[in-house]
Amino acid sequence: MMKGSGKFRAGGAALLAALLCPAVLAAADGGGHGTGPIDVRDPWLKAWQEATPENPPADPVPGVDYGMNPDGSFRHPASSRLTTDVPGFPGQLDGWDQNSYAKNVEVIAFYPAVTSPWHAWANVVDFDGRRYLYTHDRDYLRILDVTDPKQAKIIWSKGGVWDAKGSSEDWDASAVADYFGGVTIAWNKKLQRNVLIASYEIGRFGLLEDKRRQPDKVAAQRRYSSLKGFKVFVMDGPTPDKWKLIATRTTDYQHPDAPIGEQQGSGALDAVTWWGGKYMLLSAAPDDSYGLTEYPDYLYSPGYQVWDMDDPANPKFVSQISVPGQVIGDKASEAAYRANPRAGNRTSWMGSRNPIVLTKPVEDGGRIGFGGMGGLGFYTFDLKNPAQPKTLGHLSVPPSYAGTEFDNVDVSQYDRTGFVFSNGYPMNESCYEPYKDIFSIDVRDPAHPKVAAKFPRPVPPPGAGFTDYCQRRGSFGPKRSGGLGQPERGRQGLAIYAFYNAGIQIFDVKDPAKPTIAGYFVPRFPTDKELPGYTFGNSTFAVYTEYDRNIIWAFSVNGVYALSSPLLGKPNLGAPKAIWPERR
């Protein structure tokens, strides 16, 4: 383990970055609040504003409302707005830490310049005895042959490659024609092929900063230039030139034939929940009435949809799932929204960002599903009858904004314990928001979910030169744990999370009511010879674990790490013993 040291400062690197490159920072997930006059013309947006109070949070003062405590711990602000213009606080490191830290984790290999510095979805798929790793984010796709994780090779590259000068491609968020979001790959028995489902959603990057002050950009989002829905591909090989498009659907199910530019709603968010069989679940706002959300650069409050995939070439809409507090024009929904303490804060994400998750397909007896609905809370659902799904239980916690609340749900331990994990994640840098906990939720009685524990907050190792990760600069807090698309879909007793500037954190969850930290890998930050400084703060933003080979892939702003850990077991550095996705 390399140990760090550094000088402390009270300045604002994020502010400097914003001044140097505001356009690029605005493209990151998280906009801000404008200072111009309020000018709302969109009828749905106007109805939202009229139905909600005006209660934005005051800007917390560094060193007063938040900052370092005398004992070396960090005190988070009680609330904040979503912004890219974040001040520093007394006690931050003066520079970007160039040391790395590890416990029970070893680096197998590092591959620079593979991802974008903002985000990544990941999958693996096997063809002809070889394993391929996909990393993708809307405008880019990289496919790596990782059969030997020590000698991975890029076999397909689309989209910009980042270096110290920025991206190699000119990117115009307002002129998108066809970029996808999350991907799910599953084996389909009927077709005897791997089938890839790509989600297409409305753009959330570089298009809109404050929906109450940019009527022209709001109108452009309503007329978005790409599909709002999903596409289905048959895979005859690992690369796109061997894929065949067999279906395209919009999540605007009331207007299934609406052309691009006339489709309502959000499109499909993140990767769908699908095992290759009959039923698929996704996250989507089906139309523009799903607009009760405070988020400043987003127009929708996504719910959930169920689709019939019995014939992958002919997906059929089955049902829409919503919860109280989503729909404009519905008096009961508006009343539920106003009763939420987040109403009017012009900051909170309200609605889903990921599909409902289960531990097995609905058609195989999967009945209880779980969903994170942002500031609307955590929900349990009865999916026994997919055409008439039922809401079972609801859990709310004190507000934690800015940042995303109840984003994802990890069900890897549910069948063993009756517990699931759910968290939000930070959106502001420099800990300019409340800390985002990972909640261990007891759902043994799914009608009455309750928080059983909070995961421990990661702390730097002794000798690191700082006593709290907030001092290390950038974002700090949990992102996600990799999801259902990982081979073997998890490991009993372990939960592995990307944690931004705290790298990869491995939690012992043998007893989910008493989680502990068992290991970690915290990479160094990039240098200005690798990437522009305005990208550094995103740090480690995704993790994907090959549980069948005991290999952890950590996605950081400057590249991808292949990691091993004795907590998982000896890594298999050759071809996998079983095919993924599994044949069902």
Secondary structure, DSSP 4 states (H G I P E B T S, - for coil): -------EE---HHHHHHHH-HHHHHHSS------S------HHHHHHHHHS---PPPPPPBTTTBEE-TTS-EE--S-----S-----TTEESS-----EEES-EEEEEEET-S-SS--EEEEEEETTEEEEEEEEBTEEEEEE-SSGGG-EEEEEES--EETTEESS---GGG-SS-B--EEEEEETTTTEEEEEEEEB---SSS-S-TTT-HHHHHHHHT-SS-SEEEEEEESSSSGGGEEEEEEEES-TTSTTPPTTT--S-B-EEEEE--SSSEEEEEE--STT------TT-----EEEEEE-SSTTS-EEEEEE--TT--TT-HHHHHHHHTSTTTT-S---BS-SS--B-SS-GGGT--EEEEE-BTT-EEEEE-SSTTS-EEEEEE------SSEEEEEEE-TTHHHHSEEEEEEE--SSTT-S---PEEEEE-SSTTS-EEEEEPPPP-PPTTSS-SSGGGG-S-BS------TTSGGG-BTTEEEEE-BTT-EEEEE-SSTTS-EEEEEEEPPPP-TTTS-GGGGGG-EEEEEEETTTTEEEEEETTEEEEEEBTTTBS---SS-SS-SSPP-
